Amino acid sequence: MFDTPRSEALPMALLDPPPWLTEPVDPFGLIPKPLAKGPAMTPTITIQREDTDTKARYVATVDGVDGEGEMTLSKVSASLIIVDHTLVDDSLRGMGIAAALAQRLIKDARAAGQRIVPLCPFFRGYAEKHREEVSDVVQW
């Protein structure tokens, strides 16, 4: 009676856990579905620059998503700008909007021969993280 090994005595289906233990139950649709990863999910970010005499701002939008991200600047002189603030709407969070704004600012400042003072906490952190690649444009 006990000569048969345990794994052969019980059908494999009995050894597997029931689906209600392994699959999430979400009768009200409250559990967020995981987002697909890969190139198909990379958002297309459009960045525009708006200027006045003493201020400027970069505005980022994503097709099909409400909201915007912005990075504001103060123009001290033709060769010196201060990054004041970066803000991204909740609907755009996690899409790399703030980093795209920082990269665009660095590219434009480099092309114009300008130095950037990183007053904004986000931009300062970004510049510190990428210190070697921004050392020619960021004024510490």
Secondary structure as UniProt FT lines:
FT   HELIX           6..9
FT   HELIX           12..15
FT   HELIX           19..22
FT   TURN            27..28
FT   HELIX           39..41
FT   STRAND          45..51
FT   STRAND          55..62
FT   TURN            63..64
FT   STRAND          65..77
FT   TURN            78..79
FT   STRAND          80..88
FT   HELIX           90..92
FT   TURN            93..94
FT   HELIX           97..112
FT   STRAND          115..118
FT   HELIX           121..129
FT   HELIX           131..134
FT   TURN            135..137
//
